[in-house]
Amino acid sequence: MRYLPLTPDDRVQMLGDIGVDSIDALFVDVPASARREGLVDLPHFAGELEVERELAALAATNVAAGSVPFFCGAGAYRHHVPASVDHLIQRSEFLTSYTPYQPEIAQGTLQVLFEFQTQVAALMGMEVANASLYDGSTACAEAVMMTKRVTRRNRAVLSGGVHPHYVRTTQTLAHAEGMEVVALAAAVDAEDAVIAAIDAGTACVVVQTPNVFGTATDVTKIAEAAHAAGALLIVVTTEAVSYGLLKSPGEMGADIAVAEGQSIGNALNFGGPYVGLFACREKLIRQAPGRLCGETVDADGRRGFVLTLSTREQHIRRDKATSNICTNSGLCALAFSIHMSLLGEVGLRKLAALNHQQARALKTALEGVKGVEVLTPRFFNEFAVKLAKPAAQVVEALAAKGVLGGVPYSRLDPGAGLDDILLVAATETVTAEDIAAFKTALTEVMA
Amino acid sequence: MSSMNTVGRPTAPAQTNDYIHPTLTGGRGLLQDEALIFELDGWGKTGVDIPDADRPADDLAGLLRTDPIGLPGLSEPEAVRHYVRLSQKNHAIDLALYPLGSCTMKHNPRLNEKMARLDGFADIHPLQPVSTVQGALALIDRLAHWLKTLTGMPAVAMTPKAGAHGELCGLLTIRAAHEANGQGHRKTVLVPTSAHGTNPATAAFVGYSVVEIAQTEDGRVSLADLEAKLGDHVAAIMVTNPNTCGLFERDIVEIARLTHAAGAYFYCDGANFNAIVGRVRPGDLGVDAMHINLHKTFSTPHGGGGPGAGPVVLSAALAPFAPAPWVVHHAGGFQLAEGPAGEAASAFGRMSAFHGQMGMFVRAYAYMRSHGADGLRQVAEDAVLNANYIKARLGDVMSPAFPDGPCMHEALFDDHWLEGTGVTTLDFAKAMIDEGFHPMTMYFPLVVHGAMLIEPTETESKQELDRFIGALRALAAAAKAGEVDRFKGAPFHAPMRRLDETLAARKPKLRWKPEANPPLAAQ
């Protein structure tokens, strides 16, 4: 077997050095009732060619986004990732290293994390960022739970524009911690409605911009209202490229900003692995979840980096930790950071402007289709349309015509009674021909 | 006598004295002293060619970002050089044995990377119509089948994103089952003192209080203490098996029986599944829920701290409460039960936005198919053989924490053998770095003084094991011979000397700031 270096002779010799006569002697502590003599009922080993054949056949039955006109978003976005990103993250020293617990031989990973934290904080307009969480939805839940520790209050208010899967994840996890999670009714343009729901027991208000319907909102007034009531404002973003065009959470008064970082550096991957971005005000950092990398010096006085403030973490504080997270999204954070370093501010702003332009072109095209009404007033690269037919049916019909034409809102939130809403996104990967093909197909389907 | 070729180039080294010059630039041979990206003068630069938008975003007045963001850019050659230089400062499995106990640092096959990058897996959206992702759902279903068969468990929740996320999923499932059965008053979780930190952290997260179970002198759960602490208030026990001392819990079946008799569930931390895969099925031990770290046992790369994947196998009693979404097979093909209503109505909730770590699923499945039933059993056997070989070959110079009987996939030593040498476990670990090896896990588990936990994994050759053993024996001899300086200042030959962690924590500096870090040219 190609991944196992020991030879039969090695094994015999090693058993002799150990002083036992068979491998079974090393498993004597297993209760007799649980010892399996034979093999489990699964196929035997297979060569590379055979494995490649099976997996390639499976992959071929999926419709790859790049093979068709593609307009899906709703929390995951298809962007072009420079070839050097994927090459660099496959460097052995990044790909096959562990969490940097021995900083003298992990400065590569640690310096990347320090740079990543700085990039994320700058993007979000915040003071400090952590070294990543699993994804945007778990980052949202972690942020909500953090506000309970900071404010000693128990109630979270989520706007009707927060992605329904983020709401559900937050309800699941924050409820486990004993928090009351109030989710307001879904609404295309109603972030301000959270203001009326703030009370003296409110730990945090959670708003999303651009929200799940694509609506971009200046949340400054919400921040003021939250702060006046002693609550914290969490701003969620599912499309990180939007930071290149829209006001940052920090500029609008966010205390904690969280985001899905997949858009930068990472492929769609059917939903994972992604990378959760988390940033907050500096004074809150000791209550933050996840790893933090900090600057220090070595014994010779040279600048270096270490994991720090680990007294917040599970391996030190155990049941008093700020989160149970251990493994996070290191390699996805590296991909994010490399792509961000290639873009720079200049490239990010151009990329964001191009995305916005493509979405406006899509809007213009779809507005002319009978039975289609654009609902989102102000958007970045995604907007909601109201259809004269159930959106789930329309999407299936479009797929049959070779167009992946967005995400029905009912897929995210089946009980909301918004079956006629379709979410469509356009990034820099979309061409004018793609938009024309979408319009033609949608016109046929709506006829 | 010196040799020269015809144009005067010396062809053999000249005689020199032993004086080592510090370099003039901080660079050392192949190791570059690499600045931060913020110090590379990349303001106003970009390494990506993107066309300008044709018109301004005049529809977004009042929402536009006008302040400087503060992000430097690098051209492609600069970026490649920056990250390659940084990479050279990392230890990696691909360089040498990486014996971190409890972390299972095994070889990561490159076939898995290639498969995960097929467009049909990497370039599909989580919310495409399910009719267009049948192959992806089939892959998840096949992986689930392998996990269930290898563990002897009837169900598996695929969505957790790492081990700790899996623990959380397991305990939330248990809590939902208790609540559904009128047992919601059970609020205590019993955890052995030797447990991973994530176990008590997870229990606390779920709102449970944690009570520790004592350990016997031979490194196992004390049945007497367990029995005394079980009761109507206990929701679950969390036991790692093989445990963090690298030992199989001999009384595991009895532990499960006592737990079930008390009305509690048995959560098994499956971090150490690599030791028993293909030889022991947790379902035969009485386990109710167990997470499987695909990034340990099934070789998806650790990536410097993730991403991982932590599917949780479940007993029939717990299965209905598993989190949404999950894959279901209907006559017309695969579907996703996404909840909250419909087929996933009994789910306790949702662990994250989408369907789990698909990229890791492809890698883990490619690994399993490559090994097969026979290969996976050999994996466990070789992992255990390698650990016992290390224990046997080092047992006379270091002190095994539990010398009697075999260990499983990792060998645990204490610092008893260092007494009187002036060398600590930390010093010894740092000196290993100078010899070219990553240190073992140190000071964990907490139940052993100065713990050194060595997990070689099955992907090491005998030659590499012997090289490692030779290095540790030489270091042990040096410690006992009083060469304290070799240890106290170590490492001397790594990219950096020992770092000041106290300074980092006292004055946290968590990001680069222009005012605090003027450009290098100005320094």
Interface residues (C-beta under 8 A of the other chain):
Chain A: M1 R2 Y3 L4 P5 L6 T7 D10 R11 Q13 M14 L15 D17 I18 G19 V20 I23 A25 L26 F27 V28 D29 V30 P31 S33 A34 R35 R36 L39 V40 D41 L42 P43 H44 F45 A46 G47 E48 E50 V51 E52 E54 L55 A56 A57 L58 A59 A60 T61 N62 V63 A64 A65 G66 S67 F70 C72 A74 G75 A76 R78 P82 S84 D86 H87 L88 I89 Q90 R91 S92 E93 F94 L95 T96 S97 Y98 T99 P100 Y101 Q102 P103 E104 I105 A106 Q107 G108 T109 Q111 V112 F114 E115 Q117 T118 Q119 A121 A122 L123 G125 E127 V128 A129 A131 S132 Y134 D135 G136 S137 T138 H163 H165 Y166 R168 T169 Q171 T172 L173 H175 A176 E177 G178 A216 T217 D218 Y243 G244 L245 L246 K247 S248 E251 E260 A267 L268 N269 F270 G271 G272 P273 Y274 V275 I285 R291 L292 C293 G294 E295 T296 V297 D298 A299 D300 R302 G304 F305 V306 T308 L309 S310 T311 E313 Q314 H315 I316 R317 R318 D319 K320 A321 S323 N324 I325 C326 T327 N328 S329 G330 L331 C332 L334 I338 M340 S341 L342 L343 G344 E345 V346 G347 L348 R349 K350 L351 A353 L354 H356 Q357 R360 R378 V395 E396 A399 L404 V407 R411 L412 P414 G415 E428
Chain B: G26 E34 L36 I37 F38 G42 W43 G44 K45 T46 G47 V48 I50 P51 D52 A53 D54 R55 A57 D59 L60 G62 L63 L64 R65 D67 P68 I69 G70 L71 P72 G73 L74 E76 A79 V80 H82 Y83 V84 L86 S87 Q88 K89 N90 H91 A92 I93 D94 L95 Y98 L100 C103 M105 H107 N108 P109 L111 E113 K114 M115 R117 L118 D119 G120 F121 A122 D123 I124 H125 P126 L127 Q128 P129 S131 T132 V133 Q134 G135 A136 A138 L139 W146 T149 L150 K161 A162 G163 A164 H165 E167 L168 L172 R175 H196 G197 T198 P200 A201 T202 A203 A204 F205 V206 G207 V210 L247 F248 E249 R250 I252 V253 I276 G278 R279 V280 R281 D284 L285 N293 H295 S299 P301 H302 G303 G304 G305 G306 P307 G308 A309 P323 E338 G339 P340 A341 G342 F348 G349 R350 M351 S352 A353 F354 H355 G356 Q357 M358 G359 M360 V362 Y365 A366 M368 R369 S370 H371 G372 A373 D374 G375 L376 R377 Q378 V379 E381 D382 V384 L385 N386 N388 Y389 K391 A392 R393 G405 P406 M408 A429 K430 I433 H438 P439 F444 E458 T459 E460 S461 K462 E464 G489 P491 A494 P495 M496 R497 R498 L499 D500 E501 L503 A504 A505 P508 K509 L510 R511 W512
